[in-house]
Amino acid sequence: MLAWVRTSLGLLVSGIGLQAIGLPMPAELRFIAAVILIVAGIATAIRAWIGWFRSEQALRRNVPLPGSLFSVVLTVLVAAAGAVTLVGLFLG
């Protein structure tokens, strides 16, 4: 859970920082990339708690730990934010 929480904080700070530092790119694209990162950070924090809860339940019931495809979703979100930022830097 701690790794997911650290990832969540990193994504939130990245989104806030991206908007705050004002890179030389169109403001709309900077805002879109920042929102993607912030939403990814919020989703990661929620996923951390849900994952912890599901793992606790599995351990108590002595059943296999649940899997997750969230890392794929997170990868797509971070790649999207990176692509938007890259396009914005080329346009800026």
Contacts in CASP RR format, 6 or more apart in sequence:
PFRMAT RR
TARGET T0000
AUTHOR 0000-0000-0000
METHOD contacts of the structure
MODEL  1
MLAWVRTSLGLLVSGIGLQAIGLPMPAELRFIAAVILIVAGIATAIRAWI
GWFRSEQALRRNVPLPGSLFSVVLTVLVAAAGAVTLVGLFLG
1 48 0 8 1.000
1 49 0 8 1.000
1 51 0 8 1.000
1 52 0 8 1.000
4 44 0 8 1.000
4 45 0 8 1.000
4 47 0 8 1.000
4 48 0 8 1.000
4 51 0 8 1.000
5 45 0 8 1.000
5 48 0 8 1.000
7 41 0 8 1.000
7 44 0 8 1.000
7 74 0 8 1.000
8 41 0 8 1.000
8 42 0 8 1.000
8 44 0 8 1.000
8 45 0 8 1.000
8 48 0 8 1.000
9 41 0 8 1.000
10 41 0 8 1.000
11 37 0 8 1.000
11 38 0 8 1.000
11 40 0 8 1.000
11 41 0 8 1.000
11 44 0 8 1.000
11 78 0 8 1.000
12 37 0 8 1.000
12 38 0 8 1.000
12 41 0 8 1.000
12 42 0 8 1.000
14 37 0 8 1.000
15 33 0 8 1.000
15 34 0 8 1.000
15 35 0 8 1.000
15 37 0 8 1.000
15 38 0 8 1.000
15 81 0 8 1.000
16 34 0 8 1.000
16 38 0 8 1.000
17 34 0 8 1.000
18 30 0 8 1.000
18 33 0 8 1.000
18 34 0 8 1.000
18 37 0 8 1.000
18 85 0 8 1.000
19 30 0 8 1.000
19 31 0 8 1.000
19 34 0 8 1.000
22 30 0 8 1.000
23 30 0 8 1.000
23 85 0 8 1.000
23 89 0 8 1.000
24 89 0 8 1.000
24 92 0 8 1.000
25 85 0 8 1.000
25 88 0 8 1.000
25 89 0 8 1.000
25 91 0 8 1.000
25 92 0 8 1.000
26 88 0 8 1.000
26 91 0 8 1.000
26 92 0 8 1.000
29 84 0 8 1.000
29 85 0 8 1.000
29 87 0 8 1.000
29 88 0 8 1.000
29 91 0 8 1.000
30 85 0 8 1.000
30 88 0 8 1.000
32 84 0 8 1.000
33 81 0 8 1.000
33 82 0 8 1.000
33 84 0 8 1.000
33 85 0 8 1.000
36 77 0 8 1.000
36 80 0 8 1.000
36 81 0 8 1.000
36 84 0 8 1.000
37 77 0 8 1.000
37 78 0 8 1.000
37 81 0 8 1.000
39 77 0 8 1.000
40 74 0 8 1.000
40 77 0 8 1.000
40 78 0 8 1.000
40 81 0 8 1.000
43 70 0 8 1.000
43 73 0 8 1.000
43 74 0 8 1.000
43 77 0 8 1.000
44 70 0 8 1.000
44 74 0 8 1.000
47 68 0 8 1.000
47 70 0 8 1.000
51 66 0 8 1.000
51 68 0 8 1.000
54 66 0 8 1.000
55 65 0 8 1.000
55 66 0 8 1.000
58 64 0 8 1.000
58 65 0 8 1.000
58 66 0 8 1.000
59 65 0 8 1.000
END
